[in-house]
């Protein structure tokens, strides 16, 4: 059963429909419905296109289930193709190698997560396949900056483009999603992710992660620990090309109080600098990256009695770490030091949306993010200081 927004799109007689929508709005259900109607009921040829086959796997399973009990159905698992008696066809294809898609005429092409496909896919590959059949296309995606999908969306807003129509739906327009669920997400999500992924806005921000940096700078950081205050630190290890960075946060006041950054010195000296900084600020918790050389350094410092905790950085663990820091800066929960290296690395830090729907965070090519990671780990420690288990 389609909801109101999905029904509106289905009812349109436009040949090319562009739908920019927030996550969980229901674009996949809309696309499957359009494809099944085209191929099963009307006996026409249709393709489901996704940036990768992995992204289309669940759709392929759903389509097979939908037609499994219908007469006159032939399923080719290896080709991800369903043939329907009378000439109907459903095929699931990856857009990863566009040139492999040439050759067939289509009546309908559903482009799922179109914003993450190569710009040339539509004009060079898919559009010609719809020419002789006067075929139709359904573009479905959350936005990804002002790229080629944005251009198609703008075309659909132009009254002079008679074959085109565009729709914009936020996640909230799906009546199946409770408002309290969205409120919970909003509280834990950065402005950038919220506006792009849930409001479906086309933001031209080049993937900048940290906003409001200058406004978050503390004017007069303390030079020594204050009585009754709790302090946490974060460490990102480096030695030659990369730097070791140590950030200290006054958890009680919600502000950075110290930042040390160095390279080209041995591990023994590095550990000594960390011990000295931790002793000065009386840090109660130190989170350090455990990848590579981090683990033995952490063990050595634990043997010295420092309150070290290991953080294993992976693509899965890095995203919430960075997003938590970005949210803290954005909402002024954390005041920053007026350090040019720190502010430069934060300003340059970028987010890349992956075709699978996740994110990859990092410095631009040739840049560094050592102070970013150290600060993020210190903030991670600051958040866990209220948990008694953090000191166990």
N, C-alpha and C positions, 0 to 999 in steps of 0.2 A: 504494500500500500504506500503510494507516494504521498509526501506531505505537500503543502501548498506551493512552495517554491519549486519543487521538482515538477509538479503538475503544470505550473506556468511555463517552464522551459519546454516540456513535452508538447504543450498545446501550440507553441509557436510554429508557424509555417515557413520561417526563415530557413534558407538552405545551410547557412553556416552560423552556428550558435557558439558563443564564447561565454563560459561560466567561470568567473573568478569567485572562489568561495573559501570560507574558513574550514579548518579541520573539523571532521565529523559532521559536516553539514549534510552529507549524503550524496556526494557526487558519484561515488562508485555505484550505488544503487540506481541512480539516474542513468548512468552510462549502460549498465547491464540491461535495464528495461528497454532503452532505445535500441540496443543491439538485438535483443530477442524479438522485439516487435518487427524490426527490419528483416530479420533472417528467417524466423519461424513462421510468423503470420503472413508476411508479404513475400516470402520466398526470394529474398534478395541477398546480395553478397555484402558481408560486413566484417571489418577488422577491429579488434581491440589493440591499441598500441600503447605501450608503456616504456619508460626509459630503460628498464631492464626486465628480463624474464622473471627474475625473483619478485619484482614488484607486482607482476601480473599473476603470480602463482595462485593466490586465493581467488582471484576473479575466474581463472580457468576452472578451478574446482567448483565454484558456484555455478558457472555456466553449464558444466557437465551435469550437475545435480538438477538444474532447472529443466533440462531436456531429456533426462535419463529414461523417463517412462512414456515419452511421446513416440508415436509410430513413425517409421520412415527416417530414423536417425542413425547416422554412422559416425562414430568417434575415432579419430586417429590421434592417439596419445603422443606419438613421437613428433608429429607436426603441429600439435595443439590446434587441431582443426575438427570442426563438426560440420558434416554435410547433411542437409535436410532434403528429402524427396521433393522434387519440384524446382530445384535450383538454388535453394537457400544455402548459405555458407556463413559460418562463424569461425574466425581464426584469431588466435592470440599471438601477437608478434612483439618482439623487442625492437626498440628504435635505436639501440646502441650502435648498430652498424647500418646506417640509413641505406646505403647502396644495395644491401641484401634484400631490400623490400621492393625493388623495381619489378614491373612486369604485369601485374594484374589490374583489371578494372574493378572498381568498387562502387557500391551504392551508398555505403556509410562507413566513415572512419571515425572511431572514437579515440581521441588522443587524451589519455589519462596522465595527469601531472605534466601537461604540455610545456609549462615554463621551464622544465628541466631537460627538454629535448634540444637537439641541435637546431639552430635557427633555420638551416637550409632544408630540414626535413619536410616542412610544409610546402614551400614553393617548388622545390626541385623533385620531390619524391611523391608525396601524398596528393597534392593538388592535381598533377597530371593524371593520376589514377581515377579521378572523379570526372574527367572531362567528357568522355564518350557516353557515360551513363547518366550524366547530370546528377552525379552523386552528391551526398551531403556530408557534413563534418560536424562533430561535436567536440569542442575544446573544453577540457575540464582541468582545473588546476588551482592550487593556492598560488599567490603571486611570488615572484622571485626577482624583485627589483623591476626596473623599467627595461625589460628585454623584449624579445620578439613576441612573447605572449602578450605583453602590455600593448604592443603595436596592434595585434589582432583585436584586443579588447577595445582599443580606441576606435578601430575601424567599425566595430559593431555599434558604437555610439553615434556614428555619422549617419544622419538620415539620408544622405546621398548614396550610401552603400546599400542598395536595395536587398541584396542577398544576405546581409549580415545583421546580427543582433547580439547584444551583449547583456549579461546579467551579473549583478554583484550581490552576494549573500554572505553575511557574517555567520559565524558558528551559531550565534544566538537565535538565528531565524529558523533553526531546526527545532520544532516543538518537542522533540523527543529528548532533548538535553535540558536537564533541570537548571534553573537559574543559579541555585546555590552551588552547583558543580562549577559553573563558569566563574562565579565569584571566588571560589577556592583557587581555581587556576590563576585568576587575575592577581591574587595576592602573592603568588609564588613565581610570577613570570615577569621578565623584563619588558620594558615598553616596546622594544624592537620586535621581540618574538610575539608579544600580544597583538600588536597592530598588524603584523604580517600574517601570522598563522591563524589568528582567531577573528580579526576584523577584516582580513583579506584586503589590506591596503597595499598599493604599489609604492613602496618606499624606495627612493633613490639615495641610499645612505652608504653605498659601497661596503656593506657588511660591518660597519663600525659597531663594536660591542659596548664600549663604555661611554656613557654620555654624562654631561654635566660635570666634567672633571675640574674645571677651574673653580666652579662654585663649591666643590667638595673639599677644597684645600683648607687646611687648618692654619690660621694666621700665626698662632704662637704655641707650637708644640712644647711639651714639658721636656726638661733636660734630665730629670731624675724621677724614679718611681714615687708615686704618692701613696701615703698610708691608706690601707684598706682597699686599694685598687688591685684588680686581677690583670695579669699580663699573659699574652699568648704570642707565640712566634711561629713563623713558617720558613722553611728552607728549601731552596731549589739548588741542586748541586751542579757544578761545572768546574772545568779546569783549564782547558786551552782555548778553544774558540768560544765556547759558552762561558758564562760567568756563574759563580756561586752567589746567590742573593739570600739575605736574611732579613725578614721583615718582622717588626715587633708591634703589637697592637695593645693599647690600653683598653681592655674589654669593658671596664666599668664606664669609661668616658666615651667609648666608641670612636677612637681616633688612633691613627698611626703615630708612633713616637720614635721609631728608629728604623733605618734601612742601611744595610751594609752590602756592598757589591764589589767583588774582586775576582781575579783569575790569575793564572800563571804562577800559582804557589801550590805546594804539596798538600796532601790530605791532612797530615798532622797539624800543619799551621792553620789550615782551614777549620779544623775542629777546635783549635785553640781560640780562634777568633769568635766562634760560636759560643764556646764556654764563657768567654769574657763578656760578651754581649748579654747572654742569658743571666749571668751573675749580676751584672749591673742593673738589669731591669727586673730581676727576681721572677723570671718567667715561670709560670706554673704548668705550662703545657707547650710542647714544641712539636709541630707536625712537619715531617720532612719527606720529600719524595724518595721512595724506596727503589725506584728503577735503577738498573745498572749498578754503579758504584755506591749508590745511596744506602743499600742494605748493610754492607760492612761498616760504613761510617756511623750509621744509626746504632748498630750493635756496640761499637766502641764507645760511643757517647753514653749509651745506656749503662755500660759497665762503669763509667765515670760518675754515674748517679744522676744524669740529666733526664728530665721527664720527656723523653723522646717517644713519638708515635710515628708509625710508618704509613705512608700514603702511596699506594700503587697507582700510578697514572696510566689509565687506558682511555680509549675513545669513549667508553661508557661512563667512566668515573670523572673524566675531565669536564664534560658538559655541565653537570650540576654544580661542580666546583666553581667554574667560571661564571655561570648564571647567578649563583648566590652572591658573588662579589659584585657583579654588575648591578644587581638589584639593590645591594647595600649602598653603593655609590650613588645610584640614581635617586634613591629615596632618602639620602643624607643620613643613613644609619651609621656610616663610617666616614670620618674625616681623614683626608690624605695629607701626607707631607708635601711640601712645596719643593719636590725634587725633580729636576728637569729630565733625568733619565726615566724615572718612574712614570711621569706624566706623558712623556714621549712614547714609551712602550704601551701604556694603556690606550693612548689615542690611536696608535698604529695597529693594535690587536684587532683581528678580523674574524668574522664568522662566515663559514661557507656552508650553505645548505646542500646536502647530498641527495642524489636521486632516490635513495631508499627512505627519505623522510627525516633522517637524522641531521646532525650538525658536526662540523669539524672546526675547532677553534685553533688559532695560532697566529704567530707573527707573520708579517709579509715577507716575501722572499728576501733573504739577506739581512733580515732584522732579528732582534732578540726579544724574548719574553720572560727573561729570568726574574725580573722584579715583579712582573704580573703574577707568575706562578707562586712566588714566595708570599706575596700579599694575599693571594687567594687561599693559600694554605694557612696563613695566620688568621684570616677571617673564619676559615673552617674551624680552627681551634677555638676562636673566640665564641663561636656559636655553641661549641660542645662544652665550654667551661661550666655551664650550668648543670651539666649531667654528672652526677657522682661517679658514674662508670668511667668517665674520661680520665680520672686520676687513679683508677684501679691498677 
